[in-house]
Amino acid sequence: MFAELITDSPTRESWWAHARCADGTGDQTHLFFSEELQDIAAAKRICAECPVMAECLEGALDRREPWGVWGGQLIAHGRVLAHKRRRGRPPKVPRPEDHIPQIPLPVQLRDRVGAA
């Protein structure tokens, strides 16, 4: 799915085949590059069960990806976002569909991530 976004390299070859989002069809791409909270939450749930989540996030940080969900983290303007909410005034009662799962950062990448 993201093969066109990731350059061919020995590192990519070693982990890309195991990524949960690499289904070969690109059908899930809209989830990983959406502004909609429900799509972002769905992408993060896919990442949460991925065996190569840390490698994906590390690659995104190395490439300075400008936005999207990478390795279970939401990236905007090249930085990992700790939180995201809808535009406009927050509702008095939080919407269940707006809940975005919090996925812990891999220990080895915590010092590299400047959460916004």
PyMOL commands that set and color helices and strands:
alter all, ss='L'
color gray80, all
select helices_A, chain A and resi 3-5+10-18+29-32+37-48+53-63+96-98+107-109
alter helices_A, ss='H'
color red, helices_A
select strands_A, chain A and resi 67-70+73-76+79-80
alter strands_A, ss='S'
color yellow, strands_A
deselect
rebuild
show_as cartoon
